[in-house]
Amino acid sequence: MAASESDKDFVVFDRVQKSYDGEQLVVKDLNLNIGKGEFLTMLGPSGSGKTTCLMMLAGFETATHGDILLGGKPINNIPPHKRGIGMVFQNYALFPHMTVGENLSFPLEVRNMSKSVREQKVKDALDMVQMGDFAGRRPAQLSGGQQQRIALARALVFEPQLVLMDEPLGALDKQLREHMQYEIKHLHERLGVTVVYVTHDQSEALTMSDRVAVFEDGRIQQLSSPDDLYERPENAFVAQFIGENNKLFGKVEAITKGVATVKLPMGGVVKAKAVNCEHGQDTTLSIRPERVKLGASKSSNATDAKVLELIYLGDHIRCRMNVHGNEDFVVKVPNAAGHKHLTVGETTTVSWLAEDCRALDA
């Protein structure tokens, strides 16, 4: 029993705060437990505090208040090189004067491993990232994607229990980036290592993580699995930051059995799941574009919609409409047989179920 408890709390941030100037807090009272073997992503816009948290865990920044624990032991006063943590950065941070093999051997030499052990570990790590033939090359002779693979191998070569990654795919092009996302995910599954990953790219966070902590203004706004984050955002910031989202603003007229009746400024009324709202208060309604249907259906919020713009995207048509006065209301219409073809300027009907619409904070 004790082992499984400690596994759940492999990395712990306990009431951690960080200030650079003694006045303004960049991280505010952070409490976070990360399980052993978990892939946790810290996601948020620039300046939200996510990278600062990673740097405190790595030991490059010190917490102003609170404790950080690794495997049950406080690490606040342990220098970075003694924490036994693997690191991968966006700029690779490879030594340019060393070969790929020497770059990987370096963290093993620091740990006083014998030459034969080092050679075997370097070979294994290079094979793991499919770079076995590149040991004799210099970083300058490699492409960006290859350099990132080497940086990944170097972070894993000494078999750390924890690997930290700070925007590691930020410098890669879209296609390579997506490919590397799956590769890192599969490596994580195979090795069972704990990964804390920082990004501002929401699709990256949804693709790779077991859980995602969404940061804004130095606090975690929501900590959930990727599907929970997308399907069940707890506040308007998370709904807006994760995926595409249609917003309508109104006032809560009533809440009955968890369903809010919301009156809109132009007179329309919408039924929505009451998540983070109170009777008589203003609210933000959140509806995902793929949950909106063309045409009216029973037990749903049907309303007139004027087609303003159609963008062809292959598998679907992105249709921008005026719905209840919001001219940026997006509906994704599948590009499939049997689907109605719309024209710009026409008025049609759209609808969505009350449970697919969330009434959140104003």
N, C-alpha and C positions, 0 to 999 in steps of 0.2 A: 504493500500500500504506500509506504513512504517513498519508494522510488517513483511511482507514477505521479505522486503529488509534486515531487521535485522536478519531474520531467515537464509538467505543465508550467512550472515557474522557472524555466531554464534561464531566461533573461527577464529581469524585473526592473522597471523604473518605478521607484517609490517616492511619490510627491516631489518629483524633480522640477526644478526651476532653473532658468538660465537668463542672466542679464549681462550685457557687455558693458553697460555704462553705469550700473548700479541703480538705475531708475526704471528703464523700460524692460519688461520681461519679453524675451523672444519665445521662451517656452514657459507655459504657465501651469504649474501643479500637475505634472504629467504622471499618471498611474497607468502602467501597461505591463502585462505579463505575456511573454512569448514562450510557447512550448518547444520542447526539444524536437528537432526534425521538422519544425514548421517553416513554411515560406510566408513571411509577413512583409507586406509592402506598406511603406509610409508614402502616402500620396497627397499632393496638395499643390497650390500655386506657389510661385516664388515668394519667399519671405514668410511662409506659414510656419516654419520651425522644424520641418522634417529633417533637413540636412544637419541642423544643429544637434538634433537628437542622435543621429547616426555618429556624428563626430564626438559626442560625449561618450557614446558606447565604445568607440574605437580608442578613446583616450587622448584625442587631439584637442578636445575642449574639456574644461572641468565644469561640473554642475555648480551653480551658485548656491543651491539648496537641494536637499534630498539625497537619496542613495540609488546607485545602480548596482545590481547584483548579477553575477554570472555564475551559474551552477551553485547558487546558494551563498556565494561569497561576495562581499562588497568589493568593488574594483575601482572606486573613486580615486584611490591613491596609488594604483598600480600603473607604471608607465606603459605606453602602447605596445612596445616590443615584448613585454612580458605577459600580455593578455592572451596570447595564443590565438589571435583572431585573423582570419584571411580577409584581405581587402581588394576590391576591384573598383577603379575609378573610371570616369568618362575619358580622361586623357591617357589611359593605359599605364603611365608612370613606369615604363620599362627603362632599364639602363641602356642608353644608346651605344656605349663602348663595349658592351658585353654581347656575346652570342645568345641566341634563344636558350640553349642548354645552360649557359652560365647564369642567365637571368633566373632560371628555375632552380638552379643549384644553390643560389645565394641564400634563400631562407633556410636551406638545409645545413649549409656551412655554419650559419649563425647558431644553429642548434647542435653543433658539434657532431653531426652524423658522419660515419665513415664513408670513404670514397665509393666503395662498392654499393652501399645502401643508397647513397645519393644518386649514383648512376641509374640504379633500378627504378627509384622513385621518379626521377626526371623522365625516363622512358615511359613509365606507366601514365604519368600525367599528360605527356604529349600525345600518347595514343588515345587517351580519354577524350581529348578535344580534336582528334583527327589531324594532328600536326606532327606525326612521328618522323617525317622526313625533313623537318625544318630546324633541327637542333643546332646546326652549324651556321645558320644565317644570323644576320644582325637585324634588329627591329626596323631599320630604315629600308631594308629590302622586302618588307612585308606590306601587304595592303592593310587598311584600317580594320577590316573584319578579322584578318589573320592576327594582327596585333592584339585585338580584343580577346581572341581565343587563348593567346599566350598569357595575357594578363590573368585570365580566368584559371588557366592551368597553374600559374605561379601562386595564386591565392589558395589553391586546393592541394598543392604538392606536399605540404607538411601535414596533411590530414587534420585540419583544424575542426573543432566542433561547431564553430560559428563563422560564417562568411558574411561580410558587409559589402553591399554593392551600391555605389552612388552614381545614379544616372549612367550605368555602364554602356548603354547602347545609344546614348544621345548623339554621338558623332557619326553613326552609320546611316546609310540610305534606307528608305522604307522597307524594301524587299528583304535586305540583309538583316535589318533590325527584327523583322517578324520571324525570320528563320532562326535567329539567335535566341529569341524569346523561347521558342519551343526547345531549342537545344539546352538552354539553362534549366528550363523546367524539367526536362528528362534527366539531366545530370543530377538535379536535386532529388528526384524520385529514386534514382539508382543509388546515390551515396547516402541518403538520409541525413545529410548535414542541415543544420539550422541556417536559414538565410534571412537576413534583414535587408530589404531592397528599397531604395529611394528613387522615386520618379515623379514627374508631373504629367506623365502620359497615362490617361485613364485606361485606354484599351490595353496597354502593357500590364497595368495592375490587374485588370480583370482576367487577362489571359493566364498569368503566371501564378497568382497567389492562392494560398489557403485562406488567408484573411487579409483585409485591407484596412489600414487606419487612415481615415481622411482627416488631414490637418487643415486648419484655418485659424489664423490669428493666435498661434502658439498653443492651441488646444486640439484634442481629437474630437471631431464633430460626430463621427460614427466609426465603430469598429465592427466589421461584419464580414461574412463570406462575400465573394464577388456577386453572386446572384441576389443575395439579400440587399446588398448595397444598391443594385440597379432596380430591383423590383420593389424594395421597401425602404426608400430613403426616409430618414427620420426628421430631416428639416429641409428648408428651401435651398440652403447652400449645397447640400449633398445632392439633392435632386438636380440642381442646375449644373453641378460640376461633373457628375457621372453620366455620360451618355447624353443623347439629345432629349430635350424635355420641353413640352408646351406649358406655358404659364398663363393662368387667368387669375385676376385679382377680384376679390369680393368680400362680402361681410357674412358671417355665420348667423343665419336667422334661427336655426334650430339644430339640435343634435338628438337623434332618436336611434337607439340600439346601435350606436357606433357609426351612424350615417349622418353626415352634416348636410343641411340644406343651405346652399350659399347663394345669396343674391348678388348679381353682377351690376356694375355701374350703369350699363345700358338697359337694365330691366330684366335680363334673362335670369333663369334660376337653374343651378346645377346641383345634382346630388353627388356626394363624394364620401369616401371613407375618412372618418374623422381621426387624424393621426396626431396632429400637434396644433390644435386650435381650440378656441373656447367660444361659447355662445355670446353673441353680441360683438365679437372682436373681428378685425380684418384678418383675412387669410390669403395664402397663395395656393392656388390649385395646380397640381402637377399631373400631366397626362403624357405618357410616352407616345411618340408618333405612330409606332406600329400597333398601338392598342386602339387607334381611332379607325372606325369603319366607314366606308361610303354607304349612304343610304340609312334609313331609320331601322331600328330593331326594337323589339319589345324590352321593357324594363331598363331603358337606357336613356342617356342624355342626348336626345336628337335635336339638331338645330340647323338653321340655314348656314351655308358656307359659300363664299364667293371665291372662285379660283383666280389667283393673282399671278402664279408662275408655275411652270412645269419644267422639271429638270430630269432628263433621262439618265439613269445610272446603271443601265444594264439589267440587273435582276429586279430593280424596282424603279418606280417613278416618284421623285420627290416633289410633292405638290404643296406649294405655299398658298395659304388661304386666309381670308378674313373671317374669323370665327369670334362672335361676341365682341367685335371691335379690335381684336388682336390680329394685326396684319402679318404677323410672323408665325402663325399657327401652321405647323407642318404635319402632313399626312403622308405616310409611305404606302404607296399603292403597288402591290406586287405586279410585276410585268408577266402576267400569266393569262392563258386562254380563259375567256369567260369574264374577265374584269372589264368594267365599264371604262371607255376612253373619255377622258375629260378634255375640255378646251378652255383656254384662258378667257376669262370674262363671264363664263357661265356660273349660275348659282345652282348648287346641289345641296344635298343633305348629308351631314356627317353625324355619327353617334359613337358613344363609348359607354361601357358599363360603369356603374357607380364604384364598384370595387377596384377598377383600373385607374380611378382618379383619386389623388390623395390631397386632403386639406391640411396644409402645413402652416408654419409660422409666417406672419406677414412680411 
